[in-house]
């Protein structure tokens, strides 16, 4: 295969186009995923709290932009201090060459000085499909009643340059 990255991008894009996004004002789909330490984490564990769901993939240049600039970790720490639950979800399918085990994802998060409440592995991509997560980072905000109040990009800059994170609007 000439360009495996392009192939994966095309496949992921086509798969995302078939998913129906969890839209604002809809009830957030429940999930039970394993975190990097092997514990089961469910969305309902955080009922009554605001929850940020960050779809992530360490191989994605847009994810790297936000981690290399410190933007993502800064937001995780800021909102975590305000009692907002931040969950990073990696929905890279276990059949993909980009798949990260819990151990690998945990090591990457630690190396980034990341601060989500938990980093979750969605190796079947079922939770990603349930939410209609189309890209990384794709962000969802769930209110304390379990309704999605935001679904979309982390900022208004469609760039993979880490320097752009400082001037972007969340």
MARZALUM-638129 format. One line per field, with one value per atom (N, C-alpha, C, O): residue number from 1; atom name; residue in one letter; x, y, z. Coordinates in steps of 0.001 Angstrom, whole numbers. Each point is the difference from the previous one (the first is absolute). Example, Ala and Ser with C-alpha at 12.3 -4.5 7.8 and 13.67 -1.06 7.14 Angstrom:
num <- c(1,1,1,1,2,2,2,2)
atomo <- c(N,CA,C,O,N,CA,C,O)
residuo <- c(a,a,a,a,s,s,s,s)
X <- c(13190,-890,900,1036,-1386,820,-770,509)
Y <- c(-5690,1190,1200,-19,1069,1190,1090,1108)
Z <- c(7800,0,0,665,-1385,60,730,169)
***
This chain:
num <- c(1,1,1,1,2,2,2,2,3,3,3,3,4,4,4,4,5,5,5,5,6,6,6,6,7,7,7,7,8,8,8,8,9,9,9,9,10,10,10,10,11,11,11,11,12,12,12,12,13,13,13,13,14,14,14,14,15,15,15,15,16,16,16,16,17,17,17,17,18,18,18,18,19,19,19,19,20,20,20,20,21,21,21,21,22,22,22,22,23,23,23,23,24,24,24,24,25,25,25,25,26,26,26,26,27,27,27,27,28,28,28,28,29,29,29,29,30,30,30,30,31,31,31,31,32,32,32,32,33,33,33,33,34,34,34,34,35,35,35,35,36,36,36,36,37,37,37,37,38,38,38,38,39,39,39,39,40,40,40,40,41,41,41,41,42,42,42,42,43,43,43,43,44,44,44,44,45,45,45,45,46,46,46,46,47,47,47,47,48,48,48,48,49,49,49,49,50,50,50,50,51,51,51,51,52,52,52,52,53,53,53,53,54,54,54,54,55,55,55,55,56,56,56,56,57,57,57,57,58,58,58,58,59,59,59,59,60,60,60,60,61,61,61,61,62,62,62,62,63,63,63,63,64,64,64,64,65,65,65,65,66,66,66,66,67,67,67,67,68,68,68,68,69,69,69,69,70,70,70,70,71,71,71,71,72,72,72,72,73,73,73,73,74,74,74,74,75,75,75,75,76,76,76,76,77,77,77,77,78,78,78,78,79,79,79,79,80,80,80,80,81,81,81,81,82,82,82,82,83,83,83,83,84,84,84,84,85,85,85,85,86,86,86,86,87,87,87,87,88,88,88,88,89,89,89,89,90,90,90,90,91,91,91,91,92,92,92,92,93,93,93,93,94,94,94,94,95,95,95,95,96,96,96,96,97,97,97,97,98,98,98,98,99,99,99,99,100,100,100,100,101,101,101,101,102,102,102,102,103,103,103,103,104,104,104,104,105,105,105,105,106,106,106,106,107,107,107,107,108,108,108,108,109,109,109,109,110,110,110,110,111,111,111,111,112,112,112,112,113,113,113,113,114,114,114,114,115,115,115,115,116,116,116,116,117,117,117,117,118,118,118,118,119,119,119,119,120,120,120,120,121,121,121,121,122,122,122,122,123,123,123,123,124,124,124,124,125,125,125,125,126,126,126,126,127,127,127,127,128,128,128,128,129,129,129,129,130,130,130,130,131,131,131,131,132,132,132,132,133,133,133,133,134,134,134,134,135,135,135,135,136,136,136,136,137,137,137,137,138,138,138,138,139,139,139,139,140,140,140,140,141,141,141,141,142,142,142,142,143,143,143,143,144,144,144,144,145,145,145,145,146,146,146,146,147,147,147,147,148,148,148,148,149,149,149,149,150,150,150,150,151,151,151,151,152,152,152,152,153,153,153,153,154,154,154,154,155,155,155,155,156,156,156,156,157,157,157,157,158,158,158,158,159,159,159,159,160,160,160,160,161,161,161,161,162,162,162,162,163,163,163,163,164,164,164,164,165,165,165,165,166,166,166,166,167,167,167,167,168,168,168,168,169,169,169,169,170,170,170,170)
atomo <- c(N,CA,C,O,N,CA,C,O,N,CA,C,O,N,CA,C,O,N,CA,C,O,N,CA,C,O,N,CA,C,O,N,CA,C,O,N,CA,C,O,N,CA,C,O,N,CA,C,O,N,CA,C,O,N,CA,C,O,N,CA,C,O,N,CA,C,O,N,CA,C,O,N,CA,C,O,N,CA,C,O,N,CA,C,O,N,CA,C,O,N,CA,C,O,N,CA,C,O,N,CA,C,O,N,CA,C,O,N,CA,C,O,N,CA,C,O,N,CA,C,O,N,CA,C,O,N,CA,C,O,N,CA,C,O,N,CA,C,O,N,CA,C,O,N,CA,C,O,N,CA,C,O,N,CA,C,O,N,CA,C,O,N,CA,C,O,N,CA,C,O,N,CA,C,O,N,CA,C,O,N,CA,C,O,N,CA,C,O,N,CA,C,O,N,CA,C,O,N,CA,C,O,N,CA,C,O,N,CA,C,O,N,CA,C,O,N,CA,C,O,N,CA,C,O,N,CA,C,O,N,CA,C,O,N,CA,C,O,N,CA,C,O,N,CA,C,O,N,CA,C,O,N,CA,C,O,N,CA,C,O,N,CA,C,O,N,CA,C,O,N,CA,C,O,N,CA,C,O,N,CA,C,O,N,CA,C,O,N,CA,C,O,N,CA,C,O,N,CA,C,O,N,CA,C,O,N,CA,C,O,N,CA,C,O,N,CA,C,O,N,CA,C,O,N,CA,C,O,N,CA,C,O,N,CA,C,O,N,CA,C,O,N,CA,C,O,N,CA,C,O,N,CA,C,O,N,CA,C,O,N,CA,C,O,N,CA,C,O,N,CA,C,O,N,CA,C,O,N,CA,C,O,N,CA,C,O,N,CA,C,O,N,CA,C,O,N,CA,C,O,N,CA,C,O,N,CA,C,O,N,CA,C,O,N,CA,C,O,N,CA,C,O,N,CA,C,O,N,CA,C,O,N,CA,C,O,N,CA,C,O,N,CA,C,O,N,CA,C,O,N,CA,C,O,N,CA,C,O,N,CA,C,O,N,CA,C,O,N,CA,C,O,N,CA,C,O,N,CA,C,O,N,CA,C,O,N,CA,C,O,N,CA,C,O,N,CA,C,O,N,CA,C,O,N,CA,C,O,N,CA,C,O,N,CA,C,O,N,CA,C,O,N,CA,C,O,N,CA,C,O,N,CA,C,O,N,CA,C,O,N,CA,C,O,N,CA,C,O,N,CA,C,O,N,CA,C,O,N,CA,C,O,N,CA,C,O,N,CA,C,O,N,CA,C,O,N,CA,C,O,N,CA,C,O,N,CA,C,O,N,CA,C,O,N,CA,C,O,N,CA,C,O,N,CA,C,O,N,CA,C,O,N,CA,C,O,N,CA,C,O,N,CA,C,O,N,CA,C,O,N,CA,C,O,N,CA,C,O,N,CA,C,O,N,CA,C,O,N,CA,C,O,N,CA,C,O,N,CA,C,O,N,CA,C,O,N,CA,C,O,N,CA,C,O,N,CA,C,O,N,CA,C,O,N,CA,C,O,N,CA,C,O,N,CA,C,O,N,CA,C,O,N,CA,C,O,N,CA,C,O,N,CA,C,O,N,CA,C,O,N,CA,C,O,N,CA,C,O,N,CA,C,O,N,CA,C,O,N,CA,C,O,N,CA,C,O,N,CA,C,O,N,CA,C,O,N,CA,C,O,N,CA,C,O)
residuo <- c(x,x,x,x,x,x,x,x,x,x,x,x,x,x,x,x,x,x,x,x,x,x,x,x,x,x,x,x,x,x,x,x,x,x,x,x,x,x,x,x,x,x,x,x,x,x,x,x,x,x,x,x,x,x,x,x,x,x,x,x,x,x,x,x,x,x,x,x,x,x,x,x,x,x,x,x,x,x,x,x,x,x,x,x,x,x,x,x,x,x,x,x,x,x,x,x,x,x,x,x,x,x,x,x,x,x,x,x,x,x,x,x,x,x,x,x,x,x,x,x,x,x,x,x,x,x,x,x,x,x,x,x,x,x,x,x,x,x,x,x,x,x,x,x,x,x,x,x,x,x,x,x,x,x,x,x,x,x,x,x,x,x,x,x,x,x,x,x,x,x,x,x,x,x,x,x,x,x,x,x,x,x,x,x,x,x,x,x,x,x,x,x,x,x,x,x,x,x,x,x,x,x,x,x,x,x,x,x,x,x,x,x,x,x,x,x,x,x,x,x,x,x,x,x,x,x,x,x,x,x,x,x,x,x,x,x,x,x,x,x,x,x,x,x,x,x,x,x,x,x,x,x,x,x,x,x,x,x,x,x,x,x,x,x,x,x,x,x,x,x,x,x,x,x,x,x,x,x,x,x,x,x,x,x,x,x,x,x,x,x,x,x,x,x,x,x,x,x,x,x,x,x,x,x,x,x,x,x,x,x,x,x,x,x,x,x,x,x,x,x,x,x,x,x,x,x,x,x,x,x,x,x,x,x,x,x,x,x,x,x,x,x,x,x,x,x,x,x,x,x,x,x,x,x,x,x,x,x,x,x,x,x,x,x,x,x,x,x,x,x,x,x,x,x,x,x,x,x,x,x,x,x,x,x,x,x,x,x,x,x,x,x,x,x,x,x,x,x,x,x,x,x,x,x,x,x,x,x,x,x,x,x,x,x,x,x,x,x,x,x,x,x,x,x,x,x,x,x,x,x,x,x,x,x,x,x,x,x,x,x,x,x,x,x,x,x,x,x,x,x,x,x,x,x,x,x,x,x,x,x,x,x,x,x,x,x,x,x,x,x,x,x,x,x,x,x,x,x,x,x,x,x,x,x,x,x,x,x,x,x,x,x,x,x,x,x,x,x,x,x,x,x,x,x,x,x,x,x,x,x,x,x,x,x,x,x,x,x,x,x,x,x,x,x,x,x,x,x,x,x,x,x,x,x,x,x,x,x,x,x,x,x,x,x,x,x,x,x,x,x,x,x,x,x,x,x,x,x,x,x,x,x,x,x,x,x,x,x,x,x,x,x,x,x,x,x,x,x,x,x,x,x,x,x,x,x,x,x,x,x,x,x,x,x,x,x,x,x,x,x,x,x,x,x,x,x,x,x,x,x,x,x,x,x,x,x,x,x,x,x,x,x,x,x,x,x,x,x,x,x,x,x,x,x,x,x,x,x,x,x,x,x,x,x,x,x,x,x,x,x,x,x,x,x,x,x,x,x,x,x,x,x,x,x,x,x,x,x,x,x,x,x,x,x,x,x,x,x,x,x)
X <- c(857,-857,900,911,-1146,859,13,1075,-2232,-56,-996,-1193,1684,-934,-707,-1137,1768,-640,-1188,-1059,1223,-1115,-1135,-1171,1519,-1010,-800,-1230,1924,-682,-878,-1115,1602,-782,-1285,-1067,1166,-1178,-982,-1201,1700,-878,-688,-1202,1964,-587,-1043,-1042,1318,-948,-1293,-1091,1205,-1196,-779,-1229,1917,-680,-717,-1124,1761,-614,-1235,-962,979,-1133,-1239,-1125,1322,-1151,-545,-1099,1841,-453,-942,112,-1032,-906,535,109,221,607,-1000,-1184,1692,-787,-78,1009,-2180,-190,-283,-504,834,-361,-1488,-837,537,-1330,-447,-1024,1778,-339,668,969,-1503,599,1309,70,968,1311,-81,-499,977,-14,842,1122,-1673,741,1119,-118,1189,1086,645,-120,802,838,1293,34,1018,1297,1058,-175,1261,1111,996,343,113,1005,1394,143,866,1373,514,1003,-1674,385,-831,164,-1057,-801,-1324,-700,344,-1269,-1110,240,-1460,-1157,-519,-197,-17,-526,-1266,-6,-1071,-1267,-327,346,-1007,-443,-893,93,-952,-929,718,-607,1881,778,66,235,-440,155,-1322,-15,-1085,-1311,-28,497,-1078,-72,1185,75,854,1173,92,-543,1236,362,1124,909,-983,1013,454,-821,2126,580,523,768,-1186,507,904,-444,1684,1006,370,654,-1070,445,1421,295,588,1421,655,-500,1601,839,1407,222,737,1351,669,958,-1448,590,-547,559,-1627,-648,785,311,16,740,-771,614,-1937,-783,3,24,-48,139,1388,141,881,1377,146,716,-1394,39,-408,678,-1788,-532,799,61,548,838,1402,555,28,1340,26,1029,-2145,-75,-343,124,-556,-436,-1442,-507,-153,-1381,-945,-776,842,-943,207,-962,2220,283,-439,-503,694,-432,-1502,-477,-268,-1460,-426,-906,1557,-327,193,-850,1957,304,-938,-493,246,-879,-1404,-548,-36,-1371,-91,-1012,2035,28,-26,-637,1332,4,-1373,-286,-564,-1365,-1019,-1203,1687,-837,-722,-1061,1647,-501,779,1226,-1924,640,453,-808,2087,556,415,847,-1439,318,545,-667,1871,594,-367,192,-715,-452,777,-23,706,691,-819,-34,-622,-842,699,-653,1968,730,-250,269,-779,-361,1238,1072,-1243,1123,603,1115,-1807,542,909,676,-656,794,1450,278,631,1406,218,1046,-1998,113,-564,99,-683,-605,1035,1150,-1574,838,-679,-1198,1974,-507,-181,448,-1104,-138,1347,183,762,1343,666,557,-618,608,-664,678,-2011,-725,339,188,-112,352,1401,222,708,1377,41,715,-1493,-22,-600,542,-1657,-632,954,93,609,938,1146,407,109,1087,-443,821,-2124,-533,-332,-348,450,-438,-1489,-455,-285,-1444,-711,522,-1721,-729,-1485,-819,443,-1415,-306,908,-2159,-420,359,432,-616,361,206,-614,1493,162,-588,389,-1325,-799,316,257,-279,287,-1307,-688,369,-1193,471,-201,826,641,-922,461,-1761,-957,-593,-704,978,-511,-1502,-582,-63,-1450,-438,-1010,1748,-380,212,-819,1889,226,-1126,-435,-41,-1132,-1270,-783,566,-1216,-64,-1083,2228,44,132,-273,684,235,1269,99,872,1284,660,286,-51,443,1485,595,-9,1400,622,-682,1975,648,768,673,-764,-893,-1424,-216,-730,-1426,-459,223,-861,-366,-1513,-770,377,-1397,-32,876,-1878,-223,-1382,-994,966,-1236,-345,849,-2095,-392,-378,-94,-121,-300,-1252,-140,-776,-1202,232,-901,2100,310,-272,32,-301,-256,1291,820,-665,1140,-296,-1036,1957,-183,1002,-122,1126,936,551,296,-163,648,734,-610,1919,734,1486,575,15,1442,397,-826,2096,503,221,-49,291,202,-355,-468,703,-373,1161,-109,1212,1164,195,357,-587,199,1452,311,557,1435,649,-489,1577,737,1239,827,-697,1148,-222,-947,1812,-175,-38,-641,1303,-6,-1390,-313,-519,-1352,-928,-1011,1338,-880,-113,-1041,2106,-7,-951,-545,335,-870,-1385,-817,554,-1298,-1029,336,-1599,-1114,-603,-379,290,-641,-1485,-746)
Y <- c(-1175,1175,1233,93,837,1157,929,397,-42,957,-494,288,-1040,-561,1062,-215,1346,1056,569,222,19,507,-1026,363,-1635,-1051,8,-45,102,16,1235,-82,1221,1228,-129,409,-973,-170,-969,270,-1392,-983,624,-178,906,632,1045,111,638,1011,-650,463,-1527,-684,-621,66,-657,-582,1075,-207,1341,1088,533,408,-406,533,-875,480,-1761,-871,87,-486,1092,119,1187,996,-1127,1097,655,-649,1909,696,179,253,-389,333,1522,674,-146,1434,714,-599,1884,786,-120,-30,-37,-166,-1461,-312,-591,-1416,-596,547,-1668,-697,-627,-641,828,-567,-1521,-536,-163,-1461,-530,456,-1418,-642,-840,-505,360,-884,-590,534,-1639,-628,-379,-946,1682,-216,-256,345,-948,-270,1153,474,-31,1063,-611,-1220,2055,-462,-872,-695,721,-846,-1283,-801,604,-1212,74,-1006,2178,173,346,662,-1116,344,1367,267,582,1350,132,-295,744,231,1489,679,-188,1395,235,1043,-2000,154,100,417,-788,181,1482,337,537,1444,747,1198,-1902,631,1154,-128,1247,1174,933,1016,-1346,852,366,-688,1774,305,-953,-261,-256,-923,493,294,-208,276,-1314,-692,348,-1178,489,700,-1066,390,-1237,-905,860,-1112,295,1084,-2050,234,-1156,-1125,1407,-997,582,990,-1573,548,142,761,-1479,69,1164,330,280,1067,1305,412,248,1262,1107,886,-923,1026,-245,947,-2210,-334,407,614,-954,365,1511,486,257,1470,450,819,-1358,451,-528,657,-1824,-519,614,341,-191,584,1460,490,207,1403,147,1088,-2187,52,443,80,208,476,-1011,350,-1612,-1004,-242,-52,-95,-244,1188,-184,1398,1189,14,325,-675,-61,-1115,184,-1335,-1115,412,-273,923,415,1117,-33,1023,1109,-494,349,-1163,-440,-1089,-96,-717,-987,670,-496,1628,754,596,353,-241,527,-1131,219,-1417,-1175,-478,-618,909,-539,-1284,-17,-1046,-1282,12,215,-444,-15,-1429,-570,-8,-1356,24,481,-995,-134,-1388,-994,925,-1265,-255,819,-1947,-393,-1112,-1126,1449,-957,-623,-566,664,-656,-1501,-601,6,-1410,-870,286,-1346,-879,-658,-516,515,-542,998,-364,1606,1047,-27,-330,677,98,1151,51,866,1114,-330,820,-1997,-386,46,-402,898,35,-845,136,-1003,-748,983,1145,-1598,848,435,1158,-2085,324,1059,974,-1168,964,1370,1028,-1020,1268,684,1216,-1983,557,607,1076,-1768,519,1282,939,-897,1206,1166,1105,-1350,1059,507,1206,-2118,400,819,1009,-1435,739,1410,915,-743,1304,872,1169,-1720,679,331,1050,-1980,182,-186,-646,1219,-34,-319,597,-1534,-374,-811,-562,497,-863,-1445,-762,391,-1326,61,808,-1683,-217,-1372,-994,950,-1202,-615,706,-2024,-726,-568,-784,1202,-450,-791,425,-1573,-776,-564,-390,335,-447,1182,-187,1382,1250,174,920,-1777,66,1302,581,-119,1248,1180,919,-933,1054,75,1089,-2252,-31,491,725,-1108,421,1518,583,52,1460,684,1194,-1937,617,832,1001,-1412,708,-147,-1107,2249,-20,248,-453,1148,376,-50,-243,476,214,1315,253,572,-151,445,1094,-1937,336,99,-917,2018,279,-62,436,-993,0,502,-336,1136,410,-498,253,-971,-575,745,147,326,736,-971,-1205,1716,-887,-858,-1011,1396,-817,-1091,-793,746,-1018,405,-843,2129,502,553,604,-821,576,1473,354,493,1436,559,1150,-1963,420,-1233,-1007,1099,-1023,724,725,-921,638,99,-749,1687,214,623,569,-690,600,1503,758,-335,1431,357,-836,2091,497,25,625,-1291,-19,-1382,-944,834,-1279,-61,200,-481,-15,-1014,-236,-355,-916,659,-671,1971,742,314,712,-1234,265,1489,376,465,1431,609,1008,-1610,533,-197,693,-1635,-271,1218,226,553,1167,1098,723,-587,1082,-495,781,-2057,-559,256,189,-186,129,-1366,-707,334,-1279,134,-952)
Z <- c(0,0,0,822,-1713,-177,1205,449,84,1100,1049,-93,1105,984,827,419,-173,785,-757,587,-1887,-798,-24,113,-259,-9,1299,-26,1160,1304,123,515,-980,57,-808,457,-1648,-854,656,39,475,648,1212,196,613,1187,-384,647,-1680,-452,-486,335,-1118,-497,1157,20,928,1154,797,458,-293,759,-711,651,-1969,-741,194,-144,469,196,1419,267,640,1386,139,-715,1642,307,1259,1041,-1126,1132,1129,-224,1446,1186,28,204,-403,-189,1317,951,-909,1179,307,-901,2162,605,35,609,-1254,102,1238,527,-81,1142,-442,-1048,1855,-315,78,990,-2004,51,1167,222,516,1080,-593,-1117,1856,-407,1239,1102,-1307,1022,-706,-787,1068,-640,1063,1169,-1591,903,-76,-1083,2258,8,-117,-86,83,-213,1139,-162,1312,1132,62,920,-1898,-51,746,106,412,713,-987,-1010,1309,-825,425,1185,-2164,230,-829,-1195,1845,-692,68,967,-1989,31,1212,648,-342,1127,1348,987,-928,1232,380,1160,-2135,208,-144,-282,475,-42,1004,1119,-1530,868,-141,691,-1579,-230,-1481,-864,600,-1382,-388,788,-2014,-508,-1371,-869,690,-1314,-538,668,-1880,-698,-1121,-911,986,-1001,-804,517,-1788,-836,-424,-504,707,-194,-736,17,-649,-662,-47,-698,1419,31,-1362,-139,-863,-1339,-828,-1046,1497,-763,131,1118,-2232,90,724,592,-630,692,1506,786,-387,1420,479,1058,-1832,379,127,876,-1750,101,1394,621,-132,1286,1189,1040,-1176,1079,-56,1044,-2232,-100,428,465,-617,406,1484,563,72,1397,156,1119,-2221,34,642,889,-1342,504,1490,767,-360,1409,858,1109,-1622,731,210,1088,-2123,120,948,812,-915,896,1459,847,-567,1381,465,1127,-1995,363,337,1046,-1931,205,1058,694,-557,1075,1366,930,-809,1257,302,1144,-2169,173,154,-140,426,227,-1256,81,-1244,-1259,-266,108,-451,-288,-1464,-904,682,-1356,-316,688,-1720,-420,-1421,-916,733,-1331,-517,700,-1911,-579,-1282,-919,858,-1225,-646,496,-1602,-721,-1195,-876,834,-1079,115,1040,-2099,22,198,-532,1304,313,-1238,76,-1201,-1242,-723,-963,1415,-649,479,1153,-2045,395,985,647,-514,949,1383,913,-747,1272,1122,-182,1337,1203,1074,248,380,1147,1156,-72,1131,1182,533,375,-340,494,-882,506,-1823,-920,107,0,91,105,1325,41,1030,1298,-5,555,-1179,-89,-816,349,-1454,-822,781,-15,696,793,1081,234,418,1046,-597,577,-1718,-653,-406,-71,-194,-391,1207,-163,1367,1227,-93,454,-1056,-176,1334,908,-800,1265,-147,698,-1597,-2,1250,612,-234,1112,-342,864,-2149,-481,-1507,-697,208,-1440,-282,613,-1543,-249,-1353,-976,934,-1234,-555,654,-1875,-727,-1212,-1138,1378,-1053,-1052,-1073,1349,-1023,-753,-992,1446,-567,193,-574,1366,180,657,-397,1388,666,-937,-32,-715,-993,-1010,-375,-72,-936,675,-614,1872,710,121,-48,202,118,-1365,-126,-877,-1299,12,-709,1512,46,-1367,-455,-186,-1388,-177,-978,1887,-124,1388,995,-947,1290,-90,-998,2010,1134,-325,-522,830,-79,1440,791,-446,1389,177,-855,1991,418,1434,797,-466,1380,387,-681,1800,524,1283,880,-765,1208,1119,-236,1448,1132,-159,688,-1586,-216,-1050,-272,-318,-998,-1426,-896,658,-1359,-604,691,-1974,-711,-243,-562,991,-218,-998,-422,34,-1044,-686,643,-1953,-812,-1114,-785,717,-1085,261,790,-1471,65,1334,714,-404,1235,-182,968,-2196,-237,-1440,-773,440,-1324,-992,-1055,1375,-893,-596,704,-1969,-689,-464,-1174,2126,-257,934,1105,-1546,866,593,618,-803,531,1480,336,566,1432,356,982,-1748,288,-164,634,-1477,-215,1186,111,786,1146,910,617,-535,914,-452,834,-2133,-487,-415,-488,677,-381,1080,1169,-1577,943,256,-933,2219,355,-214,233)
***
